[in-house]
Amino acid sequence: MTTAHEGSLRVARGRREGVLLMLGSSLTIMGSVMIAPVLPRIGAEFGPTTAHAEVLVPLAVTGPALAIALFAPLAGWLADRLGRKNLLVLGTLLYALLGALPLLLDDLRAIVAVRMLFGCAEAAVMTCCAALIADYWHGEERLRYVNRQVVTIGLVGALFFVAGGALGEHSWRWPFALYLLPLLLLPLMARWLWEPDRQVAQVAGEEGARVSLAGVLIGYALVLGGMILTFVVPIQTPGLLVAMGVTSSTLIGLSAGLGLLSTLFGSLGWPLLRRRLGVPGCNAALLCLMGLGLWLLMRAQSYNAVLVAVFIHGLGAGLLVPNVMAPVMNALTARTRGRGLGGFTACLYLGQFISPIVVLAVAAQAGGIPQAIFCLALAGFGMALLCALIAVQRRQGIAPAASSLNHQE
């Protein structure tokens, strides 16, 4: 009875730690979705009085992504040196204070500067949450928490997109007040989370293990390329719809909402697809879905055709992060997870930031945005083919091994 009671206590502790890390991870999506709906109001207030406002206003949303990409490797190094829990608590505190600070600011340049510092806090939160997930759980349980992390981010993102838009109806400042909510997590993080140490690595059988550099670099390349393809749709679709004659903000917003919903469906379906196809096969499937979505978007001639393209693309995008993050976690050791996942976070957000830059660069050579989207669709299909070949090769390698084992028995 005592053993069963201790087991139930461990499960309860694991669940509360998991809930905290899921909520902590969701702070990263709150960073952009809450203020995106009020960008026009910010532009209307500061545009007439601020030089280069047309550049500074979008930076209020995209600036944190650049800051995350630049600061995440340092955040990972600090997590390994100072401890994941300590840096997570500090990062969450700074996230709340810096996130809410624009409530009190009346200068657009100051707002953008604070948002960049806010991105540094986001980098620390995301890196530490991912590292602690890898520290606390192993094997299939770790994969379940990686998937729960992505699903929670999607759900919270949808919730706060609506909340930010509703508060923004009254004033562009009010959505920034929502950034104070993470202060409620701080006492729970301080009490319930624990700092991994060398004993954890020994128990998990990781002592003496070496980093799989090839696995880490492949994961970095996949998430960087995948995020470039992912952000083509949310950034370029509104312009394509306007060119098509669809100018209703409600219809454009519905297309964005459908994309977010289909991303959530993709994340929910990832465990089943991974078990059926394996990681390389799942990579091939998600890249193929994103490539197909981009190809259909380029060819779309009606609003409904755009919705179909956005939905298919979103399914692939929802599979990307969990399927790439899990192998990177497994390729790292307990002592290098902070740095390794900091690099992963940097590549993820760098892909987001440079996606529109890549589209414009390709468009300049290809002759327009639709042609650029077509080229990126071909790139997605090419990457999918490469991953499919790797998946087939691995399956062929497993089959002879299994056959030999059966023969020996």
HUUR-V740180 format. One record per residue. RES is the residue in three letters. PHI is phi as a letter, one per 30 degrees, with the letter a starting at -180 (* if undefined). OMEGA is omega in degrees with one decimal (none if undefined). Layout:
RES|PHI|OMEGA, RES|PHI|OMEGA
This chain:
MET|*|179.2, THR|d|179.8, THR|d|178.5, ALA|d|179.6, HIS|d|178.3, GLU|d|178.8, GLY|d|179.4, SER|d|177.1, LEU|d|179.0, ARG|d|178.3, VAL|d|179.6, ALA|d|177.9, ARG|d|179.0, GLY|d|-179.7, ARG|d|-178.4, ARG|d|175.0, GLU|d|178.7, GLY|d|178.8, VAL|d|179.8, LEU|d|-178.6, LEU|d|175.3, MET|d|179.1, LEU|d|177.0, GLY|d|178.8, SER|d|-177.3, SER|d|177.9, LEU|d|-177.1, THR|d|179.5, ILE|d|177.2, MET|d|-175.8, GLY|e|-176.4, SER|c|-169.9, VAL|d|-175.8, MET|d|-177.1, ILE|c|178.5, ALA|e|-179.2, PRO|d|-176.0, VAL|c|178.9, LEU|e|177.9, PRO|e|179.4, ARG|d|177.0, ILE|d|177.8, GLY|d|179.9, ALA|d|-178.4, GLU|d|-173.5, PHE|c|-176.5, GLY|e|-176.5, PRO|d|-172.1, THR|c|-175.1, THR|c|177.0, ALA|d|179.2, HIS|i|179.7, ALA|d|-179.3, GLU|d|175.5, VAL|c|-174.5, LEU|d|-177.9, VAL|d|176.4, PRO|d|179.1, LEU|d|176.4, ALA|d|177.1, VAL|c|-174.4, THR|d|-178.6, GLY|e|177.7, PRO|e|178.6, ALA|d|177.0, LEU|d|178.9, ALA|d|177.5, ILE|d|-178.9, ALA|e|-177.6, LEU|d|-172.0, PHE|c|-173.8, ALA|e|177.3, PRO|e|177.1, LEU|d|177.3, ALA|d|177.2, GLY|d|177.9, TRP|d|178.2, LEU|d|178.9, ALA|d|177.7, ASP|d|-176.7, ARG|d|-173.2, LEU|c|-176.9, GLY|j|-177.2, ARG|d|-175.7, LYS|d|-177.7, ASN|d|-178.8, LEU|d|177.9, LEU|d|178.9, VAL|d|178.8, LEU|d|179.7, GLY|d|179.3, THR|d|177.2, LEU|d|179.2, LEU|d|177.2, TYR|e|-177.7, ALA|d|-175.7, LEU|d|-179.9, LEU|d|179.5, GLY|d|-177.5, ALA|d|-173.9, LEU|e|178.4, PRO|e|173.1, LEU|e|-172.2, LEU|c|-173.7, LEU|c|179.8, ASP|b|179.6, ASP|b|-175.7, LEU|d|179.4, ARG|d|178.0, ALA|d|178.4, ILE|d|179.9, VAL|d|178.8, ALA|d|178.3, VAL|d|178.5, ARG|d|176.6, MET|d|175.7, LEU|d|176.0, PHE|e|177.7, GLY|d|176.5, CYS|d|176.6, ALA|d|176.2, GLU|e|-179.6, ALA|e|179.3, ALA|d|-178.5, VAL|d|-176.5, MET|d|-178.9, THR|d|-178.0, CYS|d|177.6, CYS|d|179.3, ALA|d|-179.8, ALA|d|179.7, LEU|d|174.5, ILE|e|179.1, ALA|d|179.8, ASP|d|-172.1, TYR|d|-173.6, TRP|b|-176.3, HIS|b|176.0, GLY|i|-177.6, GLU|d|179.6, GLU|d|176.5, ARG|d|179.5, LEU|d|178.0, ARG|d|-179.2, TYR|d|173.8, VAL|d|179.9, ASN|d|177.7, ARG|d|178.2, GLN|d|-177.5, VAL|d|179.5, VAL|d|179.4, THR|d|178.2, ILE|e|179.1, GLY|d|-179.1, LEU|d|-179.7, VAL|d|177.8, GLY|e|178.8, ALA|d|-179.3, LEU|d|-175.3, PHE|d|170.6, PHE|d|177.9, VAL|d|-178.1, ALA|d|179.1, GLY|d|178.3, GLY|d|-179.4, ALA|d|178.8, LEU|d|-179.2, GLY|d|176.3, GLU|d|-177.9, HIS|c|179.5, SER|a|178.2, TRP|d|-177.8, ARG|d|-170.4, TRP|d|178.2, PRO|e|179.5, PHE|d|178.1, ALA|d|-179.7, LEU|d|179.9, TYR|d|177.0, LEU|d|-178.2, LEU|e|179.6, PRO|e|175.7, LEU|e|178.1, LEU|d|-178.7, LEU|d|-171.1, LEU|e|-179.8, PRO|d|178.8, LEU|d|176.2, MET|d|-178.7, ALA|d|-175.5, ARG|d|-169.4, TRP|c|-179.2, LEU|d|178.7, TRP|b|-176.0, GLU|d|177.2, PRO|d|176.6, ASP|b|-175.8, ARG|d|179.2, GLN|d|178.2, VAL|d|179.8, ALA|d|-179.7, GLN|d|178.9, VAL|d|-177.8, ALA|d|179.9, GLY|i|-176.6, GLU|c|-178.1, GLU|d|-178.6, GLY|i|178.9, ALA|d|-178.9, ARG|c|178.2, VAL|d|173.1, SER|d|-174.6, LEU|d|179.9, ALA|d|179.2, GLY|d|179.4, VAL|d|-177.2, LEU|d|176.7, ILE|d|177.4, GLY|d|177.5, TYR|e|-178.0, ALA|d|-178.7, LEU|d|-177.5, VAL|d|177.0, LEU|d|179.2, GLY|d|-179.3, GLY|d|179.8, MET|d|173.4, ILE|d|178.7, LEU|d|-177.2, THR|d|-172.5, PHE|d|172.6, VAL|d|-173.5, VAL|d|-178.3, PRO|d|-177.5, ILE|d|-172.7, GLN|c|-176.1, THR|d|179.3, PRO|e|179.1, GLY|d|178.7, LEU|d|178.6, LEU|d|178.4, VAL|d|177.8, ALA|d|179.4, MET|d|-179.6, GLY|j|178.4, VAL|c|-176.8, THR|c|-179.4, SER|d|178.2, SER|d|178.1, THR|d|179.7, LEU|d|177.9, ILE|d|177.3, GLY|d|178.0, LEU|d|178.4, SER|d|176.9, ALA|d|178.1, GLY|d|177.5, LEU|d|177.6, GLY|d|178.5, LEU|d|180.0, LEU|d|-179.5, SER|d|174.6, THR|d|177.4, LEU|d|176.8, PHE|e|178.5, GLY|d|178.9, SER|d|179.5, LEU|d|-178.8, GLY|d|-175.4, TRP|d|-178.1, PRO|e|-179.8, LEU|d|-178.2, LEU|d|179.1, ARG|d|178.9, ARG|d|-179.5, ARG|d|-170.9, LEU|c|-172.0, GLY|i|-177.1, VAL|d|179.1, PRO|d|178.1, GLY|d|177.3, CYS|d|174.5, ASN|e|178.8, ALA|d|-178.4, ALA|d|-176.5, LEU|d|178.1, LEU|d|176.8, CYS|d|177.7, LEU|d|179.4, MET|d|177.2, GLY|d|178.8, LEU|d|178.4, GLY|d|178.6, LEU|d|179.6, TRP|d|178.1, LEU|d|178.1, LEU|d|179.9, MET|d|-176.5, ARG|c|-173.4, ALA|d|178.6, GLN|c|-179.1, SER|b|-179.7, TYR|d|-179.7, ASN|d|177.7, ALA|d|176.1, VAL|d|179.8, LEU|d|177.8, VAL|d|-179.9, ALA|d|-179.0, VAL|d|-178.8, PHE|d|-179.1, ILE|d|178.9, HIS|d|-179.1, GLY|d|177.0, LEU|e|178.1, GLY|d|-180.0, ALA|d|179.5, GLY|d|178.6, LEU|d|-167.4, LEU|d|-169.6, VAL|d|179.7, PRO|d|-176.6, ASN|d|179.2, VAL|c|-177.6, MET|d|-175.8, ALA|e|177.1, PRO|d|178.1, VAL|d|175.7, MET|e|-177.8, ASN|d|-178.6, ALA|d|-177.6, LEU|c|174.0, THR|c|-178.2, ALA|d|-176.7, ARG|d|-175.2, THR|c|-175.2, ARG|d|-179.9, GLY|e|-179.4, ARG|d|-178.1, GLY|d|-179.9, LEU|d|170.7, GLY|d|175.3, GLY|d|177.4, PHE|d|178.5, THR|d|179.1, ALA|d|179.8, CYS|d|-179.9, LEU|d|-176.8, TYR|d|173.8, LEU|d|176.8, GLY|d|176.2, GLN|d|-173.6, PHE|d|-174.7, ILE|d|-178.2, SER|e|178.8, PRO|d|177.9, ILE|d|177.9, VAL|d|179.8, VAL|d|180.0, LEU|d|179.5, ALA|d|178.5, VAL|d|179.9, ALA|d|179.6, ALA|d|179.5, GLN|c|-173.8, ALA|c|176.6, GLY|j|177.7, GLY|k|-179.4, ILE|d|178.8, PRO|e|179.0, GLN|d|177.1, ALA|d|177.9, ILE|d|177.2, PHE|d|178.8, CYS|d|178.7, LEU|d|173.8, ALA|d|176.9, LEU|d|177.0, ALA|d|177.2, GLY|d|178.1, PHE|d|178.9, GLY|d|176.9, MET|d|178.6, ALA|d|178.7, LEU|d|179.0, LEU|d|178.5, CYS|d|178.6, ALA|d|177.9, LEU|d|177.5, ILE|d|179.9, ALA|d|179.3, VAL|d|180.0, GLN|d|179.2, ARG|d|179.0, ARG|d|177.6, GLN|d|177.0, GLY|d|179.5, ILE|d|-175.6, ALA|d|177.6, PRO|d|178.9, ALA|d|178.9, ALA|d|179.9, SER|d|178.9, SER|d|179.5, LEU|d|179.4, ASN|d|-179.7, HIS|d|179.5, GLN|d|-179.6, GLU|d|none
